[in-house]
Amino acid sequence: MNVMKKIVLTGTATAALTGAMVAPAAASQTASVPETAQSASISLNQVTTQSSSGPQSSSDQVAQELLGMMNDARAQQGLQPLANVGALNGIASGWSEQMASSGAASHNPSFIQQTTASGSTGMAENIAYDVQSRDSARATAQYFFDFWMNSPSHASNIMSPEFNGAGFGLATAADGRVFATQNFGTY
């Protein structure tokens, strides 16, 4: 019998354990949500695209699958799709590596500053970990998607019409646990 243990740590910017981390848009900054992800004011070098020059990493494959699942769910609710933002992928990947290295799941205490530095005026973060690796990128993405969508505070980040960009990072700890971070932004 395969026993799975799911743990999600959630919080606010002060790390209270009450919900997924969300930071409001800065009062002095304004942003408009674009009509389509293609018209988002994100520079092309910030958007991660699939490279034809070599294989994608496992994290990249999971990110691509996860983004498709999130955008399918958003479309069902009449929401615009999220763009895959390279800067957010970098923040999420770095934090997943940190969690895997330390062996502990926690929110990135710097994600607000890091996301703001990427040009975003709104931001949120979801984290989770799984006790084992999955057989495929699709199965791994499905696990984290289902896990986050079954948590109201995490699902609200995924389904927020405020966000038009997302990034994802995945890292495996020495003990085999897989840590995931999802960052959202408004560009």
C-alpha positions in Angstrom: 0.0 0.0 0.0 1.4 3.3 -1.0 0.8 5.9 1.7 1.0 9.6 0.6 1.5 12.5 3.0 0.5 15.9 1.8 1.5 19.1 3.6 0.9 22.6 2.6 2.2 25.5 4.6 0.4 28.7 4.1 0.6 32.1 5.5 0.5 35.9 5.0 3.5 38.2 4.7 3.9 37.9 8.4 4.0 34.0 8.1 0.8 33.4 10.1 -0.5 29.9 9.2 -3.9 31.1 7.8 -3.8 31.0 4.0 -1.7 31.2 0.8 0.6 34.1 0.7 -0.8 37.1 -1.1 0.6 40.6 -1.3 -1.6 43.4 -2.4 -0.6 45.6 -5.3 1.4 48.6 -4.2 -0.8 51.6 -3.7 1.5 54.0 -5.6 1.6 51.7 -8.7 -1.1 50.9 -11.1 -1.5 48.1 -13.6 -4.2 47.0 -15.9 -4.8 43.4 -16.6 -4.4 42.8 -20.3 -7.2 41.4 -22.5 -5.1 38.5 -23.5 -1.9 37.0 -22.2 -0.3 37.8 -25.6 -0.9 41.5 -25.0 0.6 41.5 -21.5 3.2 44.1 -20.9 5.9 41.5 -20.3 9.0 41.8 -22.3 9.8 38.8 -24.5 13.0 38.0 -22.5 10.9 37.5 -19.4 8.6 35.0 -20.9 9.9 31.4 -20.9 9.3 29.5 -24.1 10.0 25.9 -25.0 13.4 25.7 -26.7 14.0 23.7 -29.8 17.7 23.5 -29.1 17.6 20.9 -26.4 15.4 18.9 -24.0 13.5 20.7 -21.2 14.3 20.0 -17.6 11.8 18.0 -15.6 10.8 21.2 -13.8 10.2 22.9 -17.1 8.0 20.1 -18.3 6.0 20.1 -15.1 5.7 23.9 -15.3 4.4 23.6 -18.9 1.8 21.0 -17.9 0.8 22.9 -14.8 0.3 26.2 -16.7 -1.9 24.4 -19.2 -4.1 22.9 -16.3 -4.3 26.3 -14.6 -5.3 28.1 -17.8 -7.9 25.4 -18.6 -9.4 26.0 -15.2 -9.3 29.8 -15.6 -10.9 29.5 -19.1 -13.8 27.5 -17.6 -14.5 30.5 -15.3 -14.1 33.1 -18.1 -10.7 34.3 -16.9 -7.8 35.3 -19.1 -4.8 32.9 -19.3 -1.6 33.3 -17.3 1.6 33.9 -19.2 4.7 31.9 -18.2 7.1 34.5 -16.8 10.8 33.7 -16.7 11.4 36.0 -13.8 8.7 34.3 -11.7 10.1 30.9 -12.7 13.5 32.0 -11.4 12.0 33.1 -8.1 10.0 29.9 -7.7 12.9 27.6 -8.8 15.3 29.3 -6.4 12.9 28.9 -3.5 12.1 25.3 -4.3 15.8 24.6 -4.3 16.1 26.3 -0.9 13.3 24.2 0.6 14.8 21.0 -0.8 18.2 21.9 0.5 16.9 22.7 4.0 14.3 19.8 4.0 11.6 22.2 5.2 8.6 23.7 3.5 8.1 27.4 4.2 7.2 30.5 2.3 9.9 32.6 0.7 10.4 35.6 3.0 11.7 37.6 0.1 9.1 36.8 -2.6 7.4 40.2 -2.3 10.6 42.1 -2.9 11.8 39.7 -5.6 8.4 39.8 -7.4 8.3 43.6 -7.2 11.8 43.8 -8.6 10.5 41.8 -11.6 8.1 44.6 -12.4 5.0 43.1 -10.9 2.5 45.2 -8.9 0.6 42.2 -7.4 1.9 38.9 -6.2 1.1 35.6 -4.5 2.9 32.4 -3.7 1.8 28.8 -3.3 4.1 26.1 -1.9 3.7 22.4 -1.3 5.7 19.1 -1.2 5.1 15.5 -2.1 6.8 12.6 -0.4 7.7 11.0 -3.7 8.5 11.7 -7.3 5.8 10.9 -9.9 6.2 8.8 -13.0 5.8 11.7 -15.4 5.7 15.5 -15.7 2.0 15.3 -16.3 1.4 13.2 -13.2 3.6 15.5 -11.1 1.8 18.6 -12.4 -1.6 16.9 -11.8 -0.7 16.1 -8.2 0.3 19.7 -7.4 -2.6 21.2 -9.4 -5.2 19.0 -7.6 -3.6 19.7 -4.2 -3.6 23.5 -4.7 -7.1 23.6 -6.2 -8.5 21.6 -3.2 -7.3 24.3 -0.9 -9.5 27.5 -1.1 -6.6 29.9 -0.4 -4.3 28.3 -2.9 -7.1 28.0 -5.5 -7.9 31.7 -5.1 -4.3 32.6 -6.1 -4.6 30.4 -9.2 -8.0 31.7 -10.1 -7.4 35.4 -9.3 -8.3 37.7 -12.2 -5.7 40.1 -10.8 -2.8 37.9 -11.9 -1.7 37.6 -15.6 1.7 35.9 -15.0 2.9 32.8 -13.2 6.1 30.9 -12.6 6.8 27.5 -11.2 9.8 25.7 -9.6 10.4 22.2 -8.6 13.3 20.6 -6.6 13.9 17.2 -5.2 15.4 16.8 -1.7 18.1 14.2 -0.8 15.4 12.1 0.9 13.2 12.1 -2.3 10.6 14.7 -1.3 9.6 17.0 -4.1 9.2 20.6 -3.2 7.1 23.0 -5.4 6.7 26.7 -5.5 4.3 28.7 -7.6 4.6 32.5 -7.9 2.0 34.8 -9.4 2.4 38.4 -10.7 0.5 41.3 -12.2 2.3 42.9 -15.2 
